[in-house]
Amino acid sequence: MSNVARLPASDHMTVEQALDYTKKDGLTEVLIIGHDADGDLIIRSSHLSRKDALWLLEQGKLHTLGLDV
């Protein structure tokens, strides 16, 4: 599968629905960014160094802006 930024089908998607939606994609690395109930920023990842997480964020930003390289 090519690198695709998928936006939710609805802006009312729950956390569980969003996570379930990605399970079929066979992801090997994940970066999760969100807010908890107190509004605090939470960042979690699997098998990613901080450098790789930053690179993934930048790739996502470029793709979202339509500036794929």
N, CA, C and O atoms as a GROMACS GRO file, in nm:
protein
  276
    1MET      N    1   0.085  -0.118   0.000
    1MET     CA    2   0.000   0.000   0.000
    1MET      C    3   0.089   0.124   0.000
    1MET      O    4   0.190   0.129   0.070
    2SER      N    5   0.050   0.222  -0.079
    2SER     CA    6   0.127   0.346  -0.082
    2SER      C    7   0.102   0.425   0.045
    2SER      O    8   0.006   0.399   0.118
    3ASN      N    9   0.186   0.521   0.071
    3ASN     CA   10   0.169   0.605   0.189
    3ASN      C   11   0.046   0.693   0.169
    3ASN      O   12   0.042   0.777   0.079
    4VAL      N   13  -0.053   0.673   0.253
    4VAL     CA   14  -0.178   0.746   0.240
    4VAL      C   15  -0.217   0.801   0.376
    4VAL      O   16  -0.214   0.729   0.476
    5ALA      N   17  -0.252   0.927   0.380
    5ALA     CA   18  -0.306   0.985   0.503
    5ALA      C   19  -0.458   0.975   0.492
    5ALA      O   20  -0.520   1.044   0.412
    6ARG      N   21  -0.516   0.890   0.574
    6ARG     CA   22  -0.660   0.872   0.571
    6ARG      C   23  -0.723   0.957   0.680
    6ARG      O   24  -0.683   0.952   0.797
    7LEU      N   25  -0.819   1.034   0.641
    7LEU     CA   26  -0.894   1.110   0.739
    7LEU      C   27  -1.017   1.029   0.775
    7LEU      O   28  -1.066   0.952   0.692
    8PRO      N   29  -1.068   1.045   0.896
    8PRO     CA   30  -1.182   0.964   0.936
    8PRO      C   31  -1.305   0.993   0.850
    8PRO      O   32  -1.322   1.103   0.798
    9ALA      N   33  -1.389   0.891   0.836
    9ALA     CA   34  -1.512   0.908   0.760
    9ALA      C   35  -1.604   1.010   0.827
    9ALA      O   36  -1.690   1.070   0.762
   10SER      N   37  -1.584   1.028   0.955
   10SER     CA   38  -1.667   1.120   1.031
   10SER      C   39  -1.582   1.190   1.135
   10SER      O   40  -1.488   1.130   1.189
   11ASP      N   41  -1.613   1.314   1.165
   11ASP     CA   42  -1.538   1.381   1.271
   11ASP      C   43  -1.592   1.343   1.409
   11ASP      O   44  -1.553   1.401   1.510
   12HIS      N   45  -1.680   1.245   1.411
   12HIS     CA   46  -1.735   1.194   1.537
   12HIS      C   47  -1.683   1.054   1.568
   12HIS      O   48  -1.737   0.987   1.656
   13MET      N   49  -1.579   1.009   1.496
   13MET     CA   50  -1.523   0.876   1.516
   13MET      C   51  -1.462   0.869   1.656
   13MET      O   52  -1.394   0.962   1.700
   14THR      N   53  -1.488   0.758   1.726
   14THR     CA   54  -1.430   0.740   1.859
   14THR      C   55  -1.286   0.693   1.848
   14THR      O   56  -1.241   0.652   1.741
   15VAL      N   57  -1.214   0.698   1.959
   15VAL     CA   58  -1.076   0.649   1.963
   15VAL      C   59  -1.074   0.501   1.924
   15VAL      O   60  -0.990   0.459   1.844
   16GLU      N   61  -1.166   0.423   1.979
   16GLU     CA   62  -1.172   0.280   1.949
   16GLU      C   63  -1.196   0.256   1.800
   16GLU      O   64  -1.132   0.169   1.740
   17GLN      N   65  -1.286   0.331   1.740
   17GLN     CA   66  -1.314   0.316   1.597
   17GLN      C   67  -1.190   0.350   1.513
   17GLN      O   68  -1.159   0.281   1.416
   18ALA      N   69  -1.120   0.457   1.550
   18ALA     CA   70  -1.001   0.497   1.476
   18ALA      C   71  -0.893   0.389   1.485
   18ALA      O   72  -0.828   0.357   1.385
   19LEU      N   73  -0.873   0.332   1.603
   19LEU     CA   74  -0.772   0.227   1.620
   19LEU      C   75  -0.813   0.100   1.546
   19LEU      O   76  -0.729   0.037   1.481
   20ASP      N   77  -0.940   0.062   1.554
   20ASP     CA   78  -0.988  -0.056   1.483
   20ASP      C   79  -0.972  -0.039   1.333
   20ASP      O   80  -0.940  -0.135   1.262
   21TYR      N   81  -0.992   0.081   1.283
   21TYR     CA   82  -0.984   0.110   1.141
   21TYR      C   83  -0.844   0.082   1.086
   21TYR      O   84  -0.830   0.043   0.970
   22THR      N   85  -0.742   0.101   1.168
   22THR     CA   86  -0.604   0.083   1.122
   22THR      C   87  -0.555  -0.060   1.134
   22THR      O   88  -0.453  -0.094   1.074
   23LYS      N   89  -0.624  -0.145   1.209
   23LYS     CA   90  -0.575  -0.281   1.233
   23LYS      C   91  -0.560  -0.360   1.105
   23LYS      O   92  -0.468  -0.442   1.095
   24LYS      N   93  -0.646  -0.340   1.007
   24LYS     CA   94  -0.640  -0.417   0.883
   24LYS      C   95  -0.524  -0.376   0.793
   24LYS      O   96  -0.493  -0.446   0.698
   25ASP      N   97  -0.461  -0.263   0.822
   25ASP     CA   98  -0.354  -0.212   0.736
   25ASP      C   99  -0.220  -0.283   0.758
   25ASP      O  100  -0.127  -0.261   0.680
   26GLY      N  101  -0.207  -0.365   0.861
   26GLY     CA  102  -0.082  -0.437   0.886
   26GLY      C  103   0.034  -0.346   0.917
   26GLY      O  104   0.145  -0.368   0.868
   27LEU      N  105   0.012  -0.244   0.997
   27LEU     CA  106   0.117  -0.148   1.030
   27LEU      C  107   0.231  -0.214   1.106
   27LEU      O  108   0.208  -0.301   1.190
   28THR      N  109   0.353  -0.172   1.078
   28THR     CA  110   0.470  -0.224   1.149
   28THR      C  111   0.522  -0.125   1.251
   28THR      O  112   0.592  -0.163   1.345
   29GLU      N  113   0.489   0.001   1.234
   29GLU     CA  114   0.528   0.106   1.329
   29GLU      C  115   0.410   0.200   1.344
   29GLU      O  116   0.339   0.229   1.247
   30VAL      N  117   0.389   0.249   1.465
   30VAL     CA  118   0.280   0.343   1.488
   30VAL      C  119   0.326   0.460   1.574
   30VAL      O  120   0.412   0.446   1.660
   31LEU      N  121   0.265   0.574   1.546
   31LEU     CA  122   0.286   0.694   1.625
   31LEU      C  123   0.147   0.747   1.657
   31LEU      O  124   0.069   0.778   1.567
   32ILE      N  125   0.117   0.758   1.785
   32ILE     CA  126  -0.015   0.802   1.829
   32ILE      C  127   0.001   0.934   1.902
   32ILE      O  128   0.082   0.947   1.993
   33ILE      N  129  -0.078   1.032   1.860
   33ILE     CA  130  -0.075   1.164   1.923
   33ILE      C  131  -0.218   1.201   1.958
   33ILE      O  132  -0.307   1.193   1.873
   34GLY      N  133  -0.241   1.239   2.080
   34GLY     CA  134  -0.376   1.276   2.119
   34GLY      C  135  -0.376   1.352   2.249
   34GLY      O  136  -0.272   1.384   2.306
   35HIS      N  137  -0.496   1.380   2.294
   35HIS     CA  138  -0.516   1.449   2.422
   35HIS      C  139  -0.593   1.357   2.515
   35HIS      O  140  -0.684   1.287   2.471
   36ASP      N  141  -0.558   1.358   2.642
   36ASP     CA  142  -0.633   1.280   2.739
   36ASP      C  143  -0.750   1.364   2.791
   36ASP      O  144  -0.773   1.475   2.745
   37ALA      N  145  -0.823   1.308   2.886
   37ALA     CA  146  -0.943   1.374   2.938
   37ALA      C  147  -0.911   1.509   3.003
   37ALA      O  148  -0.998   1.596   3.011
   38ASP      N  149  -0.787   1.528   3.049
   38ASP     CA  150  -0.747   1.655   3.110
   38ASP      C  151  -0.695   1.755   3.008
   38ASP      O  152  -0.661   1.868   3.043
   39GLY      N  153  -0.688   1.714   2.881
   39GLY     CA  154  -0.637   1.802   2.777
   39GLY      C  155  -0.487   1.798   2.761
   39GLY      O  156  -0.430   1.877   2.686
   40ASP      N  157  -0.421   1.705   2.831
   40ASP     CA  158  -0.275   1.692   2.820
   40ASP      C  159  -0.238   1.618   2.692
   40ASP      O  160  -0.306   1.524   2.652
   41LEU      N  161  -0.130   1.661   2.629
   41LEU     CA  162  -0.080   1.597   2.508
   41LEU      C  163  -0.017   1.462   2.543
   41LEU      O  164   0.066   1.453   2.634
   42ILE      N  165  -0.058   1.358   2.471
   42ILE     CA  166  -0.005   1.223   2.492
   42ILE      C  167   0.054   1.175   2.360
   42ILE      O  168  -0.011   1.183   2.255
   43ILE      N  169   0.178   1.126   2.364
   43ILE     CA  170   0.245   1.073   2.246
   43ILE      C  171   0.298   0.935   2.281
   43ILE      O  172   0.368   0.917   2.380
   44ARG      N  173   0.262   0.837   2.198
   44ARG     CA  174   0.310   0.700   2.216
   44ARG      C  175   0.355   0.648   2.081
   44ARG      O  176   0.303   0.688   1.977
   45SER      N  177   0.453   0.559   2.083
   45SER     CA  178   0.498   0.499   1.959
   45SER      C  179   0.546   0.357   1.984
   45SER      O  180   0.570   0.317   2.098
   46SER      N  181   0.559   0.282   1.876
   46SER     CA  182   0.616   0.148   1.885
   46SER      C  183   0.733   0.140   1.788
   46SER      O  184   0.722   0.178   1.672
   47HIS      N  185   0.843   0.090   1.836
   47HIS     CA  186   0.962   0.067   1.753
   47HIS      C  187   1.009   0.193   1.680
   47HIS      O  188   1.063   0.183   1.570
   48LEU      N  189   0.991   0.309   1.740
   48LEU     CA  190   1.035   0.433   1.677
   48LEU      C  191   1.128   0.509   1.771
   48LEU      O  192   1.097   0.527   1.889
   49SER      N  193   1.241   0.552   1.717
   49SER     CA  194   1.325   0.644   1.793
   49SER      C  195   1.263   0.783   1.782
   49SER      O  196   1.174   0.803   1.700
   50ARG      N  197   1.308   0.875   1.860
   50ARG     CA  198   1.256   1.012   1.850
   50ARG      C  199   1.285   1.070   1.712
   50ARG      O  200   1.202   1.143   1.656
   51LYS      N  201   1.401   1.038   1.658
   51LYS     CA  202   1.438   1.086   1.524
   51LYS      C  203   1.339   1.031   1.420
   51LYS      O  204   1.292   1.106   1.335
   52ASP      N  205   1.309   0.902   1.427
   52ASP     CA  206   1.217   0.841   1.330
   52ASP      C  207   1.074   0.892   1.349
   52ASP      O  208   1.001   0.909   1.252
   53ALA      N  209   1.035   0.918   1.474
   53ALA     CA  210   0.902   0.972   1.499
   53ALA      C  211   0.889   1.112   1.439
   53ALA      O  212   0.786   1.146   1.380
   54LEU      N  213   0.993   1.193   1.453
   54LEU     CA  214   0.992   1.327   1.395
   54LEU      C  215   0.986   1.319   1.243
   54LEU      O  216   0.913   1.396   1.180
   55TRP      N  217   1.061   1.227   1.183
   55TRP     CA  218   1.058   1.211   1.038
   55TRP      C  219   0.917   1.170   0.992
   55TRP      O  220   0.867   1.222   0.892
   56LEU      N  221   0.854   1.079   1.065
   56LEU     CA  222   0.719   1.035   1.031
   56LEU      C  223   0.620   1.151   1.041
   56LEU      O  224   0.532   1.165   0.956
   57LEU      N  225   0.633   1.233   1.144
   57LEU     CA  226   0.546   1.350   1.158
   57LEU      C  227   0.564   1.446   1.041
   57LEU      O  228   0.467   1.498   0.987
   58GLU      N  229   0.689   1.470   1.002
   58GLU     CA  230   0.716   1.560   0.890
   58GLU      C  231   0.660   1.505   0.759
   58GLU      O  232   0.606   1.580   0.678
   59GLN      N  233   0.673   1.374   0.738
   59GLN     CA  234   0.617   1.313   0.618
   59GLN      C  235   0.465   1.328   0.617
   59GLN      O  236   0.406   1.357   0.513
   60GLY      N  237   0.401   1.308   0.732
   60GLY     CA  238   0.257   1.325   0.742
   60GLY      C  239   0.215   1.468   0.716
   60GLY      O  240   0.113   1.492   0.650
   61LYS      N  241   0.293   1.563   0.766
   61LYS     CA  242   0.262   1.704   0.744
   61LYS      C  243   0.271   1.738   0.596
   61LYS      O  244   0.181   1.803   0.541
   62LEU      N  245   0.378   1.695   0.531
   62LEU     CA  246   0.395   1.723   0.388
   62LEU      C  247   0.284   1.660   0.305
   62LEU      O  248   0.231   1.723   0.213
   63HIS      N  249   0.248   1.537   0.339
   63HIS     CA  250   0.141   1.470   0.265
   63HIS      C  251   0.008   1.542   0.283
   63HIS      O  252  -0.067   1.560   0.188
   64THR      N  253  -0.021   1.583   0.406
   64THR     CA  254  -0.146   1.654   0.434
   64THR      C  255  -0.152   1.787   0.360
   64THR      O  256  -0.260   1.829   0.317
   65LEU      N  257  -0.038   1.854   0.346
   65LEU     CA  258  -0.033   1.982   0.274
   65LEU      C  259  -0.026   1.962   0.124
   65LEU      O  260  -0.026   2.060   0.049
   66GLY      N  261  -0.020   1.837   0.077
   66GLY     CA  262  -0.012   1.811  -0.067
   66GLY      C  263   0.126   1.836  -0.123
   66GLY      O  264   0.140   1.862  -0.242
   67LEU      N  265   0.228   1.830  -0.039
   67LEU     CA  266   0.366   1.858  -0.081
   67LEU      C  267   0.452   1.732  -0.078
   67LEU      O  268   0.569   1.737  -0.041
   68ASP      N  269   0.394   1.618  -0.117
   68ASP     CA  270   0.470   1.493  -0.114
   68ASP      C  271   0.598   1.504  -0.194
   68ASP      O  272   0.601   1.563  -0.302
   69VAL      N  273   0.704   1.447  -0.137
   69VAL     CA  274   0.833   1.447  -0.206
   69VAL      C  275   0.870   1.307  -0.249
   69VAL      O  276   0.975   1.287  -0.308
   0.00000   0.00000   0.00000
